[in-house]
Amino acid sequence: MNSLNSEAFVLFGQHILWSDMVGNLFGLAALALGWRRSIWTWPVQFLAGLILFGAFFGHLTGSAGKQAVVMVVALYGWWQWNRSKGRAEDGGDGHIAVRFATWRERGAMAAAAAAGTVAVALLFKAYPTLSWDPWPDAYIFVGTIVAMYAQARGMVEFWFAWLLVDLVGVPLNFANGYAFSGFVYVIYGALVLWGMRDWWLRSRKDTRPVLEGAPA
């Protein structure tokens, strides 16, 4: 990790670290695979999380914690998507079917995000060495859990959750010297919007009723 945390190059006056760059490139690949509903999104996300954890550890506790969560939830997502094969959750094309969450699920995720953010922020405030920015770090930490849980369950809301996390994560990365993370989130934003549109359309297609007598 020492070599990965060395400087790769300088861009627009910003010092780009190898770990920051490589980890985010893997993150982009994982997001693209998630858009395509490929199960390989999960091991690639795990690898991206591992590299970025090493980049952030000791500097941005919330972001490092976020990457630890990414690795844990990546394992859950891998298990969940493998489990869906041959079941109702399978889209019939070898990839997971996608859907909108129910209002009950949305309410539960929103309540968990709010309560979790407050709890983690209070923990960071109680132990200042854990975070320099308790509230943004807590927001990123908890928001990542919610987003990846929604992705693992094939919910279209996964994309909305990532957008909300990035609204805070992008300026925080720039402010703390992780410029490549900030730059790459511009591309993340485009992928999120395209992925959101694709999953949205697929969710309507997957839930369309089959007419009686019509071929399935």
N, C-alpha and C positions, 0 to 999 in steps of 0.2 A: 504493500500500500504506500510505502514511502516514495517509490518511483512513480506510482500513479498520481500521487498528490503533488508532484513537481509541475512546474510551469510548462505548458505546451507551446504557447505563443501569446502575443499581445494583439488584441483586436480593439480598435477605437479607444486605446488607452486602458482597456480592461485586460487584466492578466487571466488567461484561460488555463485552468488546470486540466491535466490529462484525465483525472478521475471524474471531474465535472463533465467533460466533453464525452468521454466514452460511456459513462453511465447514462447520460441523457440520450445518446444515440441508440443505446439498447432500449431505453424507455420509449423512444419514437417507434422503434420496430415493434415493441410489445403493443403499443396503442394501435398500430396499423393491423397487426394480427388480431387484436380484439375486435376491430371494425369488421374484419373478414370472418369473425366468429371461429377462428382457428384455436384449437386447444393449446397450440404452442405459444400462445400469448402468455401463459402462466410461467413456464420455465424461463422465458426471456425476461419477464417482469421480475422474477426472483433474482436473476443475474444483475439486472439494472439496479435493483434495490441494494444488493450486496455491495456493488461498486460505489453507489452514492452514499451508502451508510459510512463507508470509509472516508469519503470526501467531507461529509458534514460533521462526523463525530468530533466532539470537543469544541466545535465552533457554533453550530446551529442545532441545539438539542432537539427542538421540535421537528426540524427537517430530518435529522438523523433518526429520531423516533418514528417519523413517518415512513422512512425506508425500512425500519425493522418491521413495522406493520405490513408494509408491502410484501415483504418476504413471507410472513406468516399467512397472510390472506392469499398470496399466490399459491401456497400449498393447498389451502382450502379450495380455491378456485379450480385447481388442477383436479382435485378429488371430486368436486361437485360436477364438473363438466364431463369427466370420465364416467361418473355415476349416471349421468343423464342419457348415455348412449343406449339406444334400444328402448327408451322409455318415452313417456309423453312429452318430456322436456326436450327430446331430440327433434330437431326441425325436419327430419326425414331426409336430409342431404348430408348426413355425417357431421353436422354442426349443431350447436345448441339452438333451440327455438328462443325467440325473444318476445317480450311482452311488456306492456305498461303495468306498473305496480297498481294494486288496488288502493283505494283511498285509505283503508286501514293500514296497509303497509307503508304508504307515504307518511301518514301521521306518526307511525311508530318510528320510522327512520328520522323524521324531523325532530321528534321528541328526544330520541337517543342522541342525535347530533347536538342539540341545544344543551341537554343535561351533561353529556360527555365533555363538551367544550368548557363549560363552567367548572366541572370537577377537575379536569386536567389543568386548566389555567390557575385554579386555586392551589393545586399541588405545586406548579411551577413557581407561584408567588411565595409559597411557604418555604421552598428550597430554591433560592435565587441562583444557585450554581447550576441548576438544571436548564435554565433558559434566560436569555437576555430580554426576550420579548414574549412574556407569558401568554398573552391573549392571541396574537397571531400564530404562535407556535401551537397552541392548543387547538385553534381552529383548523390548522393544516393537518395536525395529527388525527383529530377525530373525523374531519371531513374525508380524509383518505380511507379510513375504515369504512365509512358509510358508502363511498363511491365504489370501492372494490367489492364490498358485500353485494351491492346492487348488480355489479357486473357478473359476479359468480352466480347469481340467481337469474341472469338473463333479462334484467329490467332495463328498459330504455332510460329510466331516470339516472342510470349510471353516468350518462354523458352530461346531464345537467349538474350533477354533483361535482364532476371534475371541473366544470367551468367555474363553479362557485369557489372551489379550492384554489384554482389558478388565479382568481381575482386578487387573492392575498399573497399567494406564493410567488408570483412574478416580481412585484416590487420588492418583496422581502429578499429575494435572491440577488437582485441588483444592488440593494442597499448594503448587503453583506459580502459583496465581492465575488459572487458566483455568476459572472456575466453570461457564461455560455448557457446556464440554466435559464436565464432571462430571455436570451435570444431564441433559444430553441422552443420556448413556450409560444412564440408566434406561430411556429409550424404546428405545435400541439393544438393551438386554437383552431387552425384550419382542419386538421384531422378530426378533432372533436365535432366540429360542425358537420362535416361530411359523414362521419360515423353516426352521429345523431340522426341525420336524415335517413341513412340506410336502415338503421335499426327501427326507426319510426315506421317506414314503409313496410319493412318485413313483419313488424308486429301486426299491422293491419292485414297483411296477406296471410299470416299464420293463423289468425283468428277468424278468417272469412269462412262462413259455413258452406259445406259442400251440398249442392242441390241433390235431392233424391233422384236416383237414376243416373246422375252424372258421374263420369269417371273421376276417381279421387286422384 
